[in-house]
Amino acid sequence: MDDLADRAFGFVAGEPAGIVEGRRIMPRRSPDLAEVAKKAANASFGSAVVQDVRLGDMEGSDGEDVRRVQLIVSDNAIDQLDGDKLLDAGLAIRKALQKAGETLRVVVEYAEQRELDELGAD
């Protein structure tokens, strides 16, 4: 299954993810990471439930930097997703982002576009 997931997300076996600078592997740019997260989530859900992904940085409860991944899902999609599906998608996103060169711990959040519109978020 890992090989299938790797091919679905455009990874090539044996090639490092990210950009090599000397001996250090740099993570991909945020738009690339957002697309990786979106593909991983939709592949895990089995349909195009995720419309958009917003990335940000935040401080974790332990004081360490954390990558915040907010998945914007179709209106009413949350009602169709049970805890197991949400957990599986979160794990798939973390794994895909790590393969893409993300070095920070990943926190995944979910929101419906309607909720964000009501809060006045852009």
N, C-alpha and C positions, 0 to 999 in steps of 0.2 A: 504494500500500500504506500510506503514512503516514496518509492520510485514513481508511482502514479501521481502522487501529490506533487513531487518535485517537478515532473514534466508539466503538470497543469499550471504551476506557478512560474514556469520558465527557468528553472534551475538546471544546470548541467552538472552531472556527477563529476567530481574531481576538480571543478573550478571554484575558486573562492568567491563568496558573495561580496559585493561592495567594490570599492576602488582600492587598489594596493598602493600605498605610499611608503616606500622603503619596505620595512618588515611589518608595518602596521596596516591592518585592514580597516578602512573607514566605512561606516554605514552609508547606505544610499541616502539620497536627499529625501526630505519628508514627503513630497508628492509621490515618489516611487514607493515609499513605505506605506503610504495611505492606500495605494492601489494594491499592494501585496496583501494588506489587511483585508481589503474589500473582497478580493478574489478568494482568500482563505475562508472568510466568513460565509460567502455565498456558496462555495463548494461544500462547506460543512453543513449548511442548512438545506442544500439540495435545490435551491431556487434563488432567484435574484431578490432576496428580501432586503438586503442592504443597499440603500440608494447613495449614501455618501459616507465618508470617513473623515473625521477631524482628529488631527494629532496635536498633542501639546505636551509640555513638560510640567511636572509638578514634583513636590517633595513628598516622599513617602513618610509613614508614621515613624520610621526609623531614622529619618533625616537624609536618607539617600535619594538621589534623583530617580524619577520614575517616568516612563513614557506613558502618557494618557492616550488611549485610543477610544474615541467615541464613535460608535456605529449609529448612523441615522438610518432607521428602518422605515419601511412603508407603513403608513397609517394602519392601525389595527393588527399589524404583524406580531407585535409583542404577545397578543392574546393567543396566537397560533404556535408560539414557541414555548416549550416546556423547559424546566430546569436542566434536564439532560442535554437538550439541544443547545442551550445557552452555554453550558459548561464545555461541551465538545467544541463549539465554535471559538470560545475563548482560548482553549488549549491549542487549536489549530492556528489561530492568529499568532499566539506567542511563538509557536514553533516556526511558522513561516517568517516572522520578523527576525528571529534569531538567525535563520539561514540567510536572510537578506543583509545581515551585518549589524542588526540592532544589538547594542550592548547593555542598554538599560533594562531594568525590570519593567514588565508591561502590565498595565491595569486597563481592563476593557469595561466600557460603559455602553449602555444602550439607551436610545431615545427615539421617539417618534417625531417626525417633522412637525406634526400638529402641536405637540407639546412645546417644541422650541419656538414655534410661531407665537403661541400663547404667552410664553415668557419674554418674547421680544428678542430672542437670541438670533444672531445672524449666522 
